[in-house]
């Protein structure tokens, strides 16, 4: 098994996935099932793609998987914004949004530095 202890993006996305699961459980308890499922899929997919990228077959494959993680992060940002703006929804915790922004910055840096 890989040494994830020192891998910042793995650790960040794992912790984010746990937070997303908890937030989605709150949404489901409030009968916001459709959005909860969308958010759960996209939110946990960020980490899944980062995890998979660790065993990429090539540099191009690694970059591709990280770009998918970036796209999933953008989708999560969209769903969180919906939850924030909709009156009948529970707004996400600011910490969740800040975690997502930090993950987005790290992923962008990884993608840009991997290209060069």
N, C-alpha and C positions, 0 to 999 in steps of 0.2 A: 504494500500500500504506500502511496505517496506521502511525503512529509508535508502535511498541510499546516503544521504549527507555524511555519515561517512564511506561508503564502497569504499575503494580505488580502488579495481579491477573493480567494477561496473562503477565508474566514469571514470577510465582510458579507459575502453573498449567502453563506450559510446562516449567519445571524439574521440577515434581512429576511430570509425565507421563513424563519421561525416567527419573526414579528408579523409578517404578512399572513401566515397561517392564523395567528391569534386575532388579527384584525378581521380577517374573513370569517372567523367563527362568530365574532360579534355581529358582523353584517348578517350572517345566516340566522342568528338568534332574533334579529329584527326583520326577518323575512325578506331580506335583500339578496335573494339566492342567485339571481342571474349575474349581477355585478360581482358578487362574492366569488362565483366560479371563474369568471373571466380574470379577475384580479389574482386569484389563487394560481391559476395556470400560468399567467404571465410572470407573476412575482417569483414563483419557484423556478420558472424556466431560466431566469437570469443565471442563477447559481448552477443549474444543471448544465447549461452551455459552457460556463466557465470551467466546471469540473471536467466535462468532456474534452475541452480544449487542452487540458493538461496532457492528454494522450493523443494529440493530433498527429496525423501521419506526415505532415509537412508544415513548413512555415505558413504557406498559403491556407492550409486547412485550419491552423491555429487562428490566423487572422479572421478567417470566415466565421468560425465559431464565436470568437469574441465580438464580431460585428453583429451576429445574431443576438448575443447577450445584450448589446447596446440597443437593438431594436426592441427587445422585450422590455428593457428598462424604460424606453420611451412610451411603450404601451401602458406600463404600470403608472407612469406619470399621468397619462391621460385618465385612467380609471380613478386614480386618487383625486384628480381635479374634479371629476364628475361627483365623487362622493363629497368633496368639500363644498361644491356649489349647489347640490340638490338639497332643498330644505328638509326633505324627509329622510335624509341619510345622516349617519354619524361621521363627522369630519375625522379624517385620519390625524393621528398624533403628529405634531410637528417633528418629533424625533424620527418618525418613519419617513417623512418627506426629506429631511436632512440626510438620512442614511442613503436614500435613493440618489440624491444629488451627489453625495460623496462617491458612491459606486459608479455613477455615470462619469464622473471626472477620472476615476482610476481606469475604467474601461477605455475611455477616449485616449488616455495617455498610453495605455498598453497597445492599443491599435496603432496609434501614430508612431510610437517608437519601434514597433515590430515591422513596420513597412520599410523603414530606413535601413 
